[in-house]
Amino acid sequence: MKQVTSGLNGLDKIIEGGFLRPSVILIAGTAGTGKTTFVMQSLFNAAKNEEVCMYITALSEPIAMINNFMSKFSFYNISLLGKGNVKYVPIDIDIIHKGSDAIIKEIERNIESIKPDRIAIDPVNVFAYGLDGDAQRQFYYDFFASMKGWNSLVLLTGEFTEKELIKSALSYLVDGIIYLSNEPFYENNIRYLNIIKMRGQEFQGGMHSCGITKDGFMVFPRLHKPARTSILKERVSTGIKGLDKMTGGGYNRGSAVLISGSSGTGKTVIGTQFIVDGLLKKEPGVIISFEEEPLQIRENSKMFGWNLDEYENKKMLKIISAFEFDIHNLAGLVEETIREVKAKRLLFDGVAKLQHMLPQYMPIANYMENIVNFLKNQNITAIYTNETSNLTGGC
């Protein structure tokens, strides 16, 4: 058994390196969730790495139509069809009408001829339409037994709601299940990917944000909480002499500090002064602001004699505003930026405004817990500012 890359940006990080081959993975979801784009991207990126790939469709769509739809994506390279690394195999409707034996025989005939490393069957449900419950189960049992003998990575797409998926025989026959969904968010929808099952390998379950761009299917993994190897007892200066005295020498290294207060009370100044103190001590920092754009942060800092541009040019400081990123990619952006500048300190300015950018079913407490725990486990000292009219919540 060999581990091979999925071919999708961000997915390999969630499934600890890629798919196992041979195995059978079900990509499930309702219409419009990106299942075909998912498997096509996997095939074409694998073909670029000299894998032989086969796309089996039961929808009898002309190749020209598929080419037209997929050509908008950067991963799609029509020359791979001519080269033979990607083969289209439509299953004729007459064969489907003849039943499961004819379908399996036709697929295996093509597999024997092409000998693919990776196969996509899109969608698998079509082969079982019109069959009653027992007949469907029997077809999937027979089909799955055949797939196990192909010695390939098999990606199945299936039109399923979550309730239908639980009841389907496919859900316990396949080696892995990836569920794609579109969740309403104000006037738009947000795409999510959930790894429900991945036999024989570690994975990060739960909902991960994803999207479809000109580069294809993009997955934005949630921050993974690694085991904390050590807790440093070192004190980190706040940058403010009086506050250092009050706190016994500053904050604990790797701690999370909340600074809360009403507008104009100096929360951002305290946080920025903490970052600047670190820069002066050669400790790189990150400022993530939901309050101001980077230009405004730089200009405001100059009033205190802090030249942030100097440290940005030295790659010791990164300033990011909420206007520059997709909120659903925030976790990945935080991780990438910390790694880029080797950050030791972080300012997260304006936590309260994050609530208005998240879907109603995603509580800010749960969202922020992953970020806070990740930073703690990296021994990064972080300040979070929160605007409130009254800290105790009274009237």
C-alpha distance (Angstrom), angle and dihedral (degrees) to the residues before:
residue distance angle dihedral
M1 . . .
K2 3.82 . .
Q3 3.80 131.1 .
V4 3.80 114.0 -130.3
T5 3.78 131.4 -176.8
S6 3.81 116.7 -96.3
G7 3.81 92.3 -137.5
L8 3.83 92.1 -131.7
N9 3.80 123.0 113.0
G10 3.81 110.7 -109.9
L11 3.82 97.7 1.5
D12 3.82 97.4 97.0
K13 3.80 89.5 58.7
I14 3.81 90.3 58.3
I15 3.80 95.3 46.7
E16 3.80 94.9 43.1
G17 3.80 99.3 -108.3
G18 3.80 109.0 -21.4
F19 3.80 143.4 -63.5
L20 3.79 125.2 -38.2
R21 3.80 118.2 -118.3
P22 2.96 121.2 -116.5
S23 3.81 98.5 34.6
V24 3.80 140.0 111.8
I25 3.82 117.5 -122.1
L26 3.80 124.2 -172.2
I27 3.82 117.0 -147.7
A28 3.80 101.7 -162.6
G29 3.78 135.1 -179.0
T30 3.76 144.0 108.9
A31 3.81 125.4 -75.1
G32 3.81 116.0 -59.2
T33 3.80 98.2 20.6
G34 3.82 94.0 116.5
K35 3.80 103.3 -101.6
T36 3.82 96.2 140.7
T37 3.80 92.3 45.5
F38 3.81 88.5 49.8
V39 3.81 95.8 54.8
M40 3.82 95.1 38.4
Q41 3.80 90.7 53.2
S42 3.79 90.2 49.3
L43 3.81 91.5 50.9
F44 3.80 98.1 46.1
N45 3.80 95.0 45.3
A46 3.82 89.3 48.7
A47 3.81 89.9 48.6
K48 3.82 89.4 55.1
N49 3.81 85.7 59.5
E50 3.82 89.7 54.6
E51 3.81 97.2 -99.4
V52 3.81 115.2 144.0
C53 3.80 108.0 -124.5
M54 3.79 134.8 -170.2
Y55 3.81 128.4 -160.5
I56 3.80 113.5 -159.2
T57 3.78 117.0 -168.7
A58 3.78 129.1 -177.2
L59 3.79 93.7 -168.3
S60 3.84 94.9 79.9
E61 3.79 91.9 -135.0
P62 3.81 114.0 169.3
I63 3.79 113.8 -107.2
A64 3.82 88.9 -123.1
M65 3.83 90.0 60.1
I66 3.80 92.7 49.4
N67 3.81 90.4 47.0
N68 3.80 90.8 50.8
F69 3.80 93.0 50.8
M70 3.81 96.7 44.1
S71 3.81 97.4 41.0
K72 3.83 90.4 81.5
F73 3.80 89.7 70.8
S74 3.80 122.2 83.5
F75 3.83 92.5 -136.9
Y76 3.81 92.0 61.2
N77 3.80 112.2 98.0
I78 3.79 113.9 175.0
S79 3.82 91.2 -165.0
L80 3.82 87.8 71.9
L81 3.80 87.7 66.5
G82 3.78 91.7 54.9
K83 3.78 90.8 44.8
G84 3.80 90.2 54.1
N85 3.80 97.9 -121.4
V86 3.82 89.8 117.0
K87 3.79 121.2 42.1
Y88 3.82 125.8 -171.9
V89 3.82 114.3 -146.4
P90 3.83 115.3 -177.2
I91 3.81 114.7 -166.9
D92 3.80 108.5 -137.1
I93 3.81 117.9 -123.7
D94 3.83 90.0 -124.3
I95 3.80 89.9 61.0
I96 3.81 91.1 49.1
H97 3.82 89.8 52.3
K98 3.82 89.7 54.2
G99 3.79 90.3 64.4
S100 3.77 141.9 -120.8
D101 3.81 98.1 -43.3
A102 3.81 91.9 55.1
I103 3.82 92.4 46.1
I104 3.81 93.8 50.7
K105 3.80 92.2 44.2
E106 3.83 92.1 51.7
I107 3.81 93.2 48.5
E108 3.79 92.6 47.4
R109 3.80 90.8 48.5
N110 3.82 89.1 58.6
I111 3.80 93.0 43.2
E112 3.79 90.9 53.0
S113 3.81 89.4 52.1
I114 3.84 99.2 42.1
K115 3.84 100.3 31.6
P116 3.83 94.2 -154.5
D117 3.79 126.1 -161.3
R118 3.81 91.7 -155.8
I119 3.81 129.2 28.1
A120 3.81 131.6 -171.2
I121 3.80 120.4 -164.1
D122 3.80 109.6 -166.3
P123 3.02 112.7 -145.3
V124 3.79 112.7 -3.6
N125 3.85 93.5 -173.6
V126 3.79 92.4 72.7
F127 3.79 91.4 68.9
A128 3.81 90.8 59.4
Y129 3.82 99.5 42.3
G130 3.79 113.3 127.4
L131 3.80 94.1 21.3
D132 3.79 120.2 119.2
G133 3.81 120.7 -122.8
D134 3.80 97.1 -87.6
A135 3.81 93.2 43.7
Q136 3.82 90.8 49.5
R137 3.79 92.0 51.7
Q138 3.79 91.5 48.3
F139 3.81 91.3 49.9
Y140 3.80 92.6 50.4
Y141 3.83 91.3 47.6
D142 3.80 91.4 51.8
F143 3.80 92.8 42.4
F144 3.79 92.7 48.8
A145 3.81 92.0 49.1
S146 3.82 88.3 54.5
M147 3.81 93.2 47.6
K148 3.80 91.3 54.3
G149 3.78 88.5 62.0
W150 3.81 95.7 52.3
N151 3.84 94.2 79.1
S152 3.82 89.1 -143.5
L153 3.78 139.6 114.4
V154 3.81 102.0 -102.0
L155 3.81 119.7 -161.6
L156 3.80 113.8 -166.1
T157 3.79 122.5 -169.6
G158 3.78 118.6 -154.2
E159 3.80 135.6 -175.7
F160 3.80 100.5 -130.6
T161 3.77 138.3 145.6
E162 3.79 113.1 -143.8
K163 3.81 91.1 -102.3
E164 3.80 92.5 49.9
L165 3.79 91.0 48.3
I166 3.80 92.4 56.3
K167 3.81 90.8 53.6
S168 3.81 96.2 44.4
A169 3.81 120.5 102.4
L170 3.81 87.3 -137.3
S171 3.80 91.6 68.8
Y172 3.81 93.4 69.5
L173 3.80 97.6 31.4
V174 3.80 98.3 57.4
D175 3.80 124.0 77.3
G176 3.79 95.2 -132.5
I177 3.80 140.3 17.9
I178 3.80 125.7 -158.7
Y179 3.80 114.1 -176.9
L180 3.81 120.0 -157.7
S181 3.79 122.4 -162.9
N182 3.79 144.1 173.0
E183 3.80 113.4 -139.5
P184 3.84 121.5 -165.9
F185 3.79 115.5 -113.3
Y186 3.80 114.9 177.0
E187 3.83 105.2 -63.2
N188 3.80 94.7 -14.8
N189 3.79 140.8 54.5
I190 3.79 126.8 -118.2
R191 3.79 120.3 -146.4
Y192 3.78 120.5 -133.6
L193 3.79 135.3 -174.3
N194 3.79 122.2 -155.9
I195 3.81 124.3 -172.1
I196 3.80 102.9 -147.0
K197 3.78 98.6 170.1
M198 3.82 137.5 4.3
R199 3.78 111.4 168.9
G200 3.81 117.5 -145.0
Q201 3.81 98.5 11.6
E202 3.78 142.9 71.5
F203 3.81 119.2 -104.9
Q204 3.80 141.8 168.7
G205 3.79 106.9 -111.1
G206 3.79 127.0 -162.0
M207 3.78 129.8 63.5
H208 3.80 119.7 -37.7
S209 3.80 121.9 -173.3
C210 3.78 116.2 -115.7
G211 3.78 140.2 169.8
I212 3.78 144.8 -171.9
T213 3.80 118.0 -119.4
K214 3.81 135.5 160.2
D215 3.82 85.8 -79.3
G216 3.80 90.6 56.6
F217 3.77 131.5 -119.5
M218 3.81 113.7 6.1
V219 3.82 123.5 -168.8
F220 3.81 121.4 -159.2
P221 3.84 106.9 -158.8
R222 3.77 119.6 -147.7
L223 3.77 114.8 -116.1
H224 3.78 109.7 -82.7
K225 3.80 114.9 -136.2
P226 3.82 107.3 -133.6
A227 3.77 122.1 -159.4
R228 3.79 110.5 -86.5
T229 3.77 106.3 -117.9
S230 3.79 95.8 -166.7
I231 3.79 143.6 -2.3
L232 3.79 112.1 -133.9
K233 3.81 115.1 -142.4
E234 3.79 90.9 -161.9
R235 3.81 118.2 124.3
V236 3.80 119.7 -128.9
S237 3.80 118.0 -150.5
T238 3.80 115.9 -116.3
G239 3.80 89.5 -145.6
I240 3.81 89.6 -117.4
K241 3.82 115.7 96.7
G242 3.80 96.6 -151.3
L243 3.80 92.4 47.0
D244 3.81 91.0 48.7
K245 3.79 88.4 55.7
M246 3.81 92.4 48.6
T247 3.82 92.3 49.3
G248 3.78 96.7 45.9
G249 3.78 95.4 -106.7
G250 3.79 102.2 -24.7
Y251 3.80 137.1 -68.4
N252 3.79 123.9 -26.1
R253 3.80 111.5 -99.4
G254 3.82 108.3 -100.6
S255 3.81 95.2 18.0
A256 3.82 129.0 134.6
V257 3.81 114.2 -128.0
L258 3.82 123.9 -167.4
I259 3.80 117.8 -154.6
S260 3.79 109.0 -168.6
G261 3.76 131.5 179.2
S262 3.78 146.1 114.6
S263 3.80 125.0 -68.7
G264 3.80 115.5 -66.1
T265 3.80 97.4 19.1
G266 3.82 94.1 117.8
K267 3.81 102.7 -101.1
T268 3.81 94.5 138.5
V269 3.81 92.0 44.5
I270 3.81 91.7 53.2
G271 3.80 90.8 48.4
T272 3.78 94.4 46.8
Q273 3.82 91.7 46.4
F274 3.80 87.9 54.4
I275 3.82 90.3 53.2
V276 3.82 92.4 46.8
D277 3.81 91.2 49.7
G278 3.78 88.2 56.0
L279 3.81 92.9 48.2
L280 3.80 90.2 53.1
K281 3.82 87.2 54.3
K282 3.83 91.4 48.1
E283 3.80 93.2 -105.1
P284 3.84 108.4 137.9
G285 3.78 117.6 -134.0
V286 3.80 145.3 -165.5
I287 3.80 128.4 -144.6
I288 3.81 116.7 -161.0
S289 3.78 110.3 -174.6
F290 3.79 131.6 -167.9
E291 3.79 88.6 173.1
E292 3.81 109.9 55.3
E293 3.78 141.7 14.9
P294 3.85 118.1 -107.9
L295 3.82 92.9 -105.3
Q296 3.80 91.3 56.3
I297 3.82 91.7 46.4
R298 3.82 90.5 53.0
E299 3.82 93.0 47.9
N300 3.81 93.9 47.0
S301 3.81 90.6 49.5
K302 3.81 91.9 54.9
M303 3.83 88.9 65.4
F304 3.81 87.0 67.6
G305 3.79 93.7 43.9
W306 3.82 94.2 -102.8
N307 3.79 113.6 139.6
L308 3.80 102.5 -162.5
D309 3.82 93.0 172.4
E310 3.79 89.5 68.7
Y311 3.80 92.5 59.2
E312 3.80 93.3 41.7
N313 3.80 88.7 55.7
K314 3.81 89.3 50.8
K315 3.85 89.4 52.7
M316 3.82 89.5 -119.7
L317 3.81 95.1 114.0
K318 3.79 134.9 42.9
I319 3.81 122.3 -170.1
I320 3.80 117.0 -163.5
S321 3.80 127.1 179.1
A322 3.80 128.7 -160.3
F323 3.81 88.0 -115.1
E324 3.81 91.3 67.1
F325 3.80 103.1 57.3
D326 3.78 145.8 41.9
I327 3.80 106.9 -102.2
H328 3.80 89.5 -135.7
N329 3.79 90.2 60.5
L330 3.81 93.7 49.0
A331 3.80 95.1 105.4
G332 3.80 93.0 52.1
L333 3.79 91.2 44.8
V334 3.81 91.6 52.5
E335 3.79 91.8 51.6
E336 3.81 93.5 45.7
T337 3.81 93.7 47.8
I338 3.80 94.0 47.8
R339 3.78 89.8 52.1
E340 3.81 91.9 46.1
V341 3.82 96.7 54.6
K342 3.83 96.9 26.0
A343 3.81 87.9 -124.1
K344 3.80 123.3 -154.5
R345 3.82 97.2 175.1
L346 3.79 133.7 37.9
L347 3.80 136.7 -171.6
F348 3.81 117.4 -157.4
D349 3.80 101.9 -170.1
G350 3.81 119.7 -164.1
V351 3.81 107.0 13.3
A352 3.82 92.8 171.2
K353 3.81 92.5 63.9
L354 3.78 89.9 57.7
Q355 3.82 89.1 71.3
H356 3.81 91.3 67.2
M357 3.80 91.5 53.2
L358 3.80 96.0 53.7
P359 3.81 128.0 80.9
Q360 3.80 114.1 -100.2
Y361 3.81 92.1 -113.2
M362 3.84 91.0 56.3
P363 3.83 107.5 75.8
I364 3.80 114.2 -149.2
A365 3.82 90.2 -130.8
N366 3.81 91.9 60.7
Y367 3.80 92.5 42.8
M368 3.78 94.4 50.2
E369 3.82 94.0 43.3
N370 3.80 91.3 71.4
I371 3.81 92.3 49.1
V372 3.83 94.3 45.9
N373 3.81 93.2 47.4
F374 3.79 92.3 46.3
L375 3.81 92.1 53.2
K376 3.80 92.1 45.9
N377 3.77 90.9 52.0
Q378 3.80 89.6 51.6
N379 3.84 89.0 52.1
I380 3.80 89.1 -120.2
T381 3.80 113.4 151.8
A382 3.80 108.6 -135.4
I383 3.79 135.2 -170.8
Y384 3.80 119.0 -157.0
T385 3.80 118.9 -166.0
N386 3.77 121.7 -155.1
E387 3.78 127.1 -175.2
T388 3.79 115.5 -139.2
S389 3.77 134.5 159.1
N390 3.79 92.1 -140.7
L391 3.81 124.5 15.4
T392 3.82 93.9 -150.9
G393 3.81 94.0 45.9
G394 3.80 93.1 -122.3
C395 3.81 127.4 136.1
